[in-house]
Amino acid sequence: MIDFELDFEQQVCEPEAAYAVNRELNLAWEIVEETGANLFLTGRAGTGKTTFLRRLREQTGKRLVVLAPTGVAAINASGITLHSFFQLPFAPFIPGKGFLTSDRKFLNMSRQKKRLISSLSLLVIDEVSMVRPDTLDAIDSILRRIRHSSAPFGGVQLLLIGDIRQLPPVVKEPEWEQLSPHYATPYFFESHALKRAGYLTVELSTVYRQSDRVFLDILNSIRDGKADSETLALLNSRLQPGFNPADDEGYIRLTTHNRSAAVINESRLAALPSPEFVFEAEVKGDFPESAFPAGKSLRLKKGAQVMFIKNDTGSERRYYNGMIGNVTELSDEKICVRPHDSDGIIEVERMEWENTRFLVDEADGRVVQEVVGTFSQYPLQLAWAITIHKSQGLTFDRAIIDAMHSFASGQTYVALSRCRSLEGLVLDRPVPPGAVITDSNVNEFVGFCETNSPDARRLEQLKNEYAFSLLSELFSFEALRRSFSDFSRYAMEYIVPTHRGLEKRLIEWREEIDGKLCDVGRRFLASYRGRSVSEALSDPESNLRERIKKGCAYFLDIMRDLQVFLQQMPRDIKNQGHAERLEKTFTTLADHVMLKSALLSRLSKSPFSIPTYLNAQALALLDLEKTSPVAPPRKSSKKKPGLP
C-alpha cells in the first residue's frame, strides 16, 4: 500500500478529509496493483487523478502503456495517442463490421509493436471522457486479435482516468449518423466491450484546487446539474458587466469559442505601443502538428499578459502551468516575465516537449519509451483570454468568465472550476439556468458509479480471485493437453505408420501429461481453492511461496523432457495438405511447451509474487516471439528405425 496523502503538496486541514484522500487513492492503488479488475478512476477537478497516474508510472509492478485521446493530452500525460499506438484510422468503427474506411494500418503493425502489446498487463487511458465508445470497441478487437484471446480487451486490465462531468467527446454529425444505430450516446461507457468486461469505479472526493466551502458547494451543484435559484443568485453576485481590470491584476478571460479568445488577444496585443517579437518553435524528428503543446509562432510585446503553459522542471520551481504574468523585457534572445502573484522577475528559457513511442527493450524485456521527436519553444502564450476547452486542467487565481452561451455538457462547470475561489471570479454576463447543461445519460452513469466501488470484503475477494487466477494459469496444463491431443491425432495418422515405436511414445506422453502434469496441477490448485491466496502470498510465515517454487521445479523437469521429445519428432510427410495440418498443430503444441517451460524456469528461481509472475509471463512471451521453439523438420530418409 502507498501513502498518497504524504505526496500531495497541499495538505488537508481536516483529519476526516485526509483519511478520505488516503482511503480513496489507496483503494484505487490496490485495485490496479493487486487485482485484475478494470477501474474507472474519476473525481472532480483538482482531486489528485494526475498525482495518482504519476505515482503509478513510477512504482507499478505491472507492464503498462499510458495513452490519451488527443495529442496534447498525450504529451501532458507523458504518453502517446490511442490512434498512434493502435494505428487506428479516424473513421467510425462499426461493431460487427469494422472501420468504415479503406485505411488498414492497424492490420500492418510491426512485429515489435505486436510483441509489446502481447506482453502488456495494464492499459491506461487518460482523459477517457473524451474517448468515443467505438474507439474502445476497436481497441478491444485489435487486442483480442494480437493476443489470441477471446477475453474482452485480450485479457489486458484497463485503468480509465477522467471526469465524465467535464467536456464530452467531439463527434461530428455525419459520424454520429453512422454510430447512433449502435450506441445510445457518444460516451465511452457505451462501449460494448467495456460492458462485457465490467469495471469498478473509484471517485476521488477531496478537492485540492479550492478550499472555500461555499464555492465548492456552488461548483458541485453546477457539476451535478442541481443548481437552484439560490445557488445561481450566489454565483451571479460576482457579476460585473464591463469589468476592465488593470494589466497587473492578472485576470484571464474564459470564452466559449476560439474566435472570441483570438480576437481579444490580438486586439490587446495590437494596442501595445512596443515593438513585436516573433519566436519560432524548433521541431525535430517526428512531432505531429496536432500534438504541438504551444504555438509554432509565439508573438509577444513588452507589457503583454502571458500564461506559462508548463511547470518549471528546474530545482527552483519558479513557475507552474497556468501562472499569469506580464512581459517586462523582450529581445530576440531574451524574455522576462513578472508573475502577478510575486514581485520577482523570471527570465524564461526555451522548454522542450518530447513525443515518444513505447517499445520493448531487447536487453531486459522492459517496456520503455523512446523519444522520436521534440518540440522546443518558450513555455508561454498570450493570456488575456483563453477558451474554456483549452483551460481544462489549469488553475487560475483570477478569471473573467462568460458562460452565458455554453453549448456543451459540463462546459460551465469546467470554466468555473478553473478558479481557486469565488472572490477571484468575475462574471462578464450572468449565468442563466440554461447554461448549466447536463446530460441525463451522464447523470444515470454517475448514479451507477456511486454504487460501483468495492467495499473491503469485495476488495479482498477480488485480490484472492486474481492471485488464484495467476496460480491457475501457472499450474494448469489443460491447454497443453488439448494441443498435444490435437497433434498426436495427426501424428498417429500420418507419421506413426512409417516410424516404429512412435505410437508407444505418444501414448506414454499422453499419460504423462494427464497424470504428472494435469492431475498434479489440479490437486495443487484444489488445495488452495476457497482459501485466501493473496493473504498467504503476503504472509512471510506462509509456505505457499516455497511450495510454488518447488512445484515449478517439478513441472519444469517434465516439460524439458517433453521439449526434447518434440525436438526429435519426425514431421516429414510428402502430402502437402497433411503436412500443413500436422505443422499447424505441432507449432501450437511447441509454443505451449516453450511458453510454459520459460515461465516455470523463471519462477523456479525466485519467490512467487504478482509482479514477479507478470514479469516472468511477459518475458516468456517475448522469448517465444524471437526464438524458434523446435528444430525445423528434417528431410525424409529411406530407413525408418524409429525415433532418431
N, C-alpha and C positions, 0 to 999 in steps of 0.2 A: 504494500500500500504506500502511496505517496502523499505527503502532507502538502497539498496545494496552497493551503492558507498562508504558509510562510513565504510563498513565492510571489505573492502579489505586492506591488509597490504601494498600493493603497491599503490601509488597514481598516478593518471594520470595527466600529466602536462597540457595538452591542455583542455580547457573547453569543446570543442566540443566532445572530446573523453570521458570525464567524463559524459557528458549528454547522450552519446550513451550507455555507460555501464548501467547507471541508467535506461534509457528507455527500453533497451532490457530485462534486468533482471526483471524489474517490469512488463513488458508486459507478460513475462513467468509466473510470480507470479499470476497476475490477471487471466490468462487463467486457471491455475491449481486450484486456490482457489475460483474463482467466476464464473466459467463456468463448464459445463460437457464435454467440448471438449477434445479429446485426443491431446497430444502435443509431438512433436519430438523436443527436445532441443539439438541443435548442436552448433558447433563452433570449431575453430582451437585449437591446443594445447595451454593450458595456458590462456583460456579466461574466466574462472570462473565457469565452469559446476559443479565442486566439491563443490565450495562455495555455489552455489545455492541449491544443494542437502542437504548439512549440515543445511542450514537455514530452508529449507522446513521441515526437520525432527523435528527441534526444535519448529517451530511455526505454522505448518499447522493446520487447523481446520478439516481436513479430516482423516479418518481412513485408514492408509496406511501400506504396507509392501514394503521393498526395496530388490530387487532381482538382480542377476547378472549371466552371463553365465558360469563363472568358479569359482572354489573355492577361488583362490587368489583374483580375482576381487570382490567377495562377501565379503571376510574378509576386504578388503580395503574400501569397501562401507558400512561397518558395517551392512551387510545384510546376506542373505543366497543364495544358488544357486537356479536357476529356477528348476532344476531337483529334488533337495531335497524337495523344498516346494510343488511342484505339484506331486511328486513321479513319475516322468517321466522315462520311460526306455530310453536308449540311441539309440535305433533303430529308423529308419526314421518313420515319421508319414505321411501316405498317405491320402490325402483328400478323403473322402467317404469310406475309408477302415479302417483307424485307424493305430495303430502301427504294424509294421512287426515283431512282437515278441510275445512269449507266456507270457512275463512278464506283469502282470496286477496289479502292486502295486497301480497305480493311482485309481483303482476301489475300493480299500480297505482302503480308508482314514479313519482316526479315526473320531469319532463324534466331537471331539474338533476342528480338522482341518477343518471340514466342517462348523462348526459354525463360525470359523474365516473367512473363505472365503465368507460365506453368508453375513457377516457384513461389508466387505470391501467397501470403496468408491473410493480408489485410489491404483493403482498398478504401482510401479516404477521399471523400468528395466534399470540398469546402464550398460555401455559398450555394448549397443544394437547392435553396428556394428558387433559384434562377434556372434550374435544370428541368427540361420538359420530360414527361413520362416516357415518350417514345425513345428518348436518348438512353434512359436506363434499360429499357427493353432491348435496345440494340446492343448495349454493353453486355447484357445477360446472354444474348445469342452468341456473341463473339467469345466470351469467357467459356461457355459450355463447349463450344466447338474446339477451341485451342486446348482446353484442359481435359478433353474427352470425358466429360462428366455431365450427367443428366440433372445434377443438383442446381437449384437457382444460383445464378452468377458463378457457375462452375465450382461451387463449394467455397468461394472466397468470402471472408467476412467483410461486411460493409460498415464503415463509420461515416454517416451523413451529418454534416455540420451546417447549421443555418437557422435563420429566424423566418418562419413562414409568414409572419405578420408584416414583414418588410416587402420590398418591391417584388412583384411577381415575374414569372418568365415572360420573355418577349416572344410572342407568336404572331406572325403575320396572318392576315385574313385568309389568303389562299392556302397557307399551311394548315390552318385550323379547319378549313373545309374538308381537307383530306384526313385530318386526325380525329375530328369530332365524332365520327361514327364508332370510334374505338375507345375513346377516352371521355369521361364525363367533364373533366376540367383539364387545363394545361399544366397542373401542378405535378410535381414529381411523385407524390403519394398515390397517383392513379396508375403507376406502373404495374402491369400485370405480374411481372417477375418479382417485384418488391412485395406485392401482396402474397404471392406464393411463398416467398422466402420468410416473411414475417420479420418483425423487428421490435425492439424495445425503445422506450423514449426516456431520456433524462432531460429535464428542464432546469437550467440554472436560474435561480430566482434573485440572488443578491446583486444589485446594480452598483458598479463602482464609479460610473461616469457621473451620476447625480447623487447628492446626499440630502437634498431638500425633499422632505416627505410630502409636502403639498404638491410640488412639481411632479414627483414620482406618481402620485395618485392621478394627476391630470394625464400624464403620459400613459399610464396603464389603462385609463378609461378610453383614451383615444385609440390605443392599440387594440383593445378588445371590442371596439365599436359600441361602447356603452356610455359615451359622453352625453350627459343630460344637460338641461338648460343651465343649471347651476355651475357645472364644470366648464361649459363654454363661456359663461359670463366671467368666470375667474380667469380663464385663458385670455379672453378678449379685453380684460383690464390692461393688458400690455399693448393695446392698440395705440399707435402714434402715427397717424397718416402724415406723409410728407417728411418724416423724420430724416434729418440730414446731419449725421454726426461729423465731428471733426476727424481729419485724417488720422490723428494719433490715438483715436479712441478704439480702433481695432474691430469695428463691426464688419461682418461679411454678410452679403445679401444672398439668400437662398431662393432660387426661382424654379418654376416647374418645367421650363422649356430652355433648351440650349441657346436658342436665338436671343432670348431675353438676357441671359447671362453674358453672352458675347457682346451685345450692344452696350451694356453697362460698362464692361471692362474696356472696350475700345474707346468709348466716349471719354471715360475718365483718364485713360492714358493719353489721348489726344489733347486733353485740356492742360496737361502739364507742360510748362514752357521749356523744360530742359531737353537736351538732345536725346535721341533714341539710339539704343544699342541693341543689336541682334546677336544672340548666341545660338549657334547651331549644335545640335546633338552629334555625337560621334557614334556611328553604328558599325560594329564589327561582327563578322560571321552571320549566323542565322538568327535574326531577331525580327519577326514579322511586325509590320506597322500597326496591326490591330492590337498588339500587345505593348506598344510604346507606353511606358508609365508616366511620361511627361511630353511636353510639346517638342516636336523636332526643331522648331524655331522658337526661341524664347525672346520676346520683345519687351524691353524694360526702359524706364526712365528714372532719373533721380526723383524720389518722392513717391514712386509707385507703391501701392499696397500689394503685398505678395503673401503667399502662403507656402510654408515648407511642405513638401509632399513626400518626405522620407524621414525616418528617425536618424539622428546623428549616431553613427556607429563608433565614433571615437570615444576615448575614455572620459571626456568632459561632458558628453551628452548635452550639448549646447542647445539643441532644438529637437522638436518632435514633429511627427506627421500631423499637420493641421495648425501649427503655430502661425500666427499672423504677425506681420511687421511691415515696416516701410524701408525702402531702399534709401540709404544715406550717402552712399558713394558708389560711383559707377565709372568703369572704363572698359576698354576691350579685354583686359586681363583681370579685372577685379570687380567683385560685387560685395558690398557691405550692407547689412540689414540690421535695423534696430527693432527687436521684438516689442510688441506692445505691452507685454507683461514683465519687462525688465528694463533696466537702464543701460545694459551693456550693448556693445556692437559686435555683430558676428560677421567675420569675413568668410564668405561662403565658398567652398571648393566644389568642383565637379564631383558628382557621385556616380557610381556605376551600378547598374542593374544587370543581372545575369539571366539569360534564357538557357535552360538546362534540359537534359533528357535523362531518363532513368536507364540504367543498363546493369548487367551483371559483371562484377569484377572477376576476371578469369583466374586471378591468383588465389582468391579465397572464397569466391562464390557469393560475396556480399552484394546487396543492391546498393548501388552508388549513383550519384548524379554527376553528369559530365556537362561542363559548360560548352554550349555550342554557339553562343553569341552574346555580345554585350552591348549595352546602351549607356552612353555616358552623357550626362547633362547636369546643369545646375539644378538642384532639387527645389525649384521654385516655380510658381505660376501666379499670374495676376489674380488678385483675390478681392476685388471689390464685390464680385458676385461669382456664384458657382451654382450649378444645377443641383437639385435635391438628389438626383440619381448618383451624381459623382461625389456627393458629400457622404455617401454611405460608408460607415467605418471611421469617420472623422469626428473630432470633438472640438467645439468652439466655446470660448468664454462669452462672446457677444455675437449675436446674429440678428439680422433683419429678415423676417420671413413673410412671404406672400404665398399662402397655400389656398387662397380662395378658389383657384381654378384647378385644384388637384384632380387628376383624371385616372389615377390608378389606385388599386387597393394598397393600403399601407403607406402611401406617399406622404400624407400629412404627418403620420407618426414618425417616419424617418426624418423628416425636416425638423420637427420639434425636439426629437431625442438627440439631435446633434449638440444641443445646448447643455451646459453644465447646470444652469439654474434658471429659474423663472425671471430673476432680476436681469439676467443677461440677454433676455429675449425681447425683441420688439416686433410687433405685428404691423406690417405696412397696410394691410387690409384685414378686416375681421375674418375669423374662421367660422363659416356657417355650418349648420348640421350636415349639409350636402357634401362638405369637403372631408368629412370623416367617413371614408369609404372602406367598407369591409366586405368580404366575400363570404356568403353563407356556407359555401363548401369548405372554406378555410376554418370558419367557426366550428363546423362539425368535426373537422380533423383535429383542431385544438382540443375539443372535448374528448376525443378518443385518446389523444396523447396524455391527457391528465390522468387517465386510468391505466396507462400502458407502461408504467415504471415498476420494476420489480421490488417487492419487499425483501426483507432479509432472508426469509425462508426460501422464496423463489430464487434469489440470487445464489444461495448455497446449492440449490437443486441444479441450477444451470452450470455452476462450476463443476459439480460432480459429474453431470451428464457429459460435459465437454472432456474432462480428464478421462472418463471411462471410454469415450468415443475414440480418443487417441490411442489408448491401450488396445482397443478393439482393432483399430487399423494396424497396429504393430503386430499383434498376435493372432490375427485372423488370416487364415490361409485358404479361404473358400474361393477367392478369385483365382488363385494359383491352381487349386484343384480343378476348377472348371476349365481353365485354359489347358491344363495337362490332359484332361479328358478329351477335349476337342482335338488336340494334336495327336494323341495316341490312337484315336479312332481312324484318322487318315493314315497314320504310320502303320497300323495293323493292316490296312487295305493295300497300301502302295509300297511299303518298304519291307515289312516282315516276310513276304513270300520269297524275297531274294537275299535275306540276311538271317542266317541261322542264329538262334539264341536271343534275338531281339525281342521276340514276343514275351519270353520269360522275364527279361529285364524290365519291359514296360509294365507287366503285371506286378512285379516286385515294387517298382517305384510308385505305382498307383496305391498299393497297400501302404507303403512308407508314408506317402503324402496324407492318406486318410488317417493313419494311426499316429505316426510320430509328429506330424505337423498339425493337422486339423483337430484331431481328438485332444491332444495335449494342450493346444491353444485354447480350445473351448473349455477344458477343465480349469485352466488358469483363470480365464475370464469369469467363469461361473463362480469361482471362489471370492470374487470381488464385486459381483453384481449385487446391487442394492446396498453396498457399503459406501462410505464416504471416501472415494478415491482421492479427491482433491485435498481433503484434510490429511490423509495418510501421506501424500506426497510432500506436504509442507511440514510434517512432523519428523524431526530428526531422530526420534526414538523408533519410528516405524521401520520395519524391514522390507517394505514394499519396493523401495528403490533397488535394494540389493537383489531381491527376487527377480525384478525386471532385468537387471544386468545379467544375472546368471541365466535367465530364460533366453535372452538374446544370444548368449554364447552357445547354449544348447541348440537352438534352432539354426544358428549360423553354420555349425558343423554339418548339419544335414543339407542345408542349402548349397554349401560348397560342393558336396558330393553330387548333388543334383546338377549343378552347373558343369561339373566335369563330364557327367553322363551326356548332357546336351551338347557339349563341345565335341564329343566323339560320335554324335549321332549322324549316320549317313542320310543324305537327303537327295541323292542323285537319282532322279527318275526321268525317263525320256518324254512322257506325255506332258506337254506344256500346261494344259488345263489342270491336271492333277498336281503338277509341280507348284503352280501358283497357289492352289488351295492349301497344299502342305506348308509352303513357305509362310503364308499368312498366319496360320495357326502356330507355326514354330516361332515366328518373330514375336507374337503376342505372349507366348509362354516364356521365351527367353527374356523379354523385357520385364515380366513379372518377377522372374528369378533374380535378375540382376538388381532391380529396384529394391526388392525385399532384402537381398543379401547386403547391399550397400547400407541400408538403413540399420539392419541388425548389427553390422560390423561397427558402425559409429556408436551405437547405443550400448554395445557390449564393453565399451572402454570408458564410459563416463556415467555418473548418476543421472537417472531419468528426471527430467523436468519438462514443463510445457515449452519454454524457449529452446531447450536442447533438442527436443523431439522435432519441433517445427524446422529448426535449422538443419538437422540431420536429414529430414524429409526433403527439404529444398535442395540440399547438396546432392542427395541421391538422384533426384530428378535431373539436375544439371549434368551429373555424370552420365546418366542414361542418354541424354541428348548428344553428348560428344564422344561416347565410347561405343564401339561395336560389341554387343554382349557375347557373341559367339564367333568362332572361326567360320569363314564362308564355306558353303557346300563344296565338297571335293568331287572331282570327276569320277566317273564310274571306273571300276576295274573288273577284269574278267573273273578273278577269284572272289568269292563271297564267303570268307571264313567266319563270318560273324562280325561282332564289333571290333574295329581295329584297335 
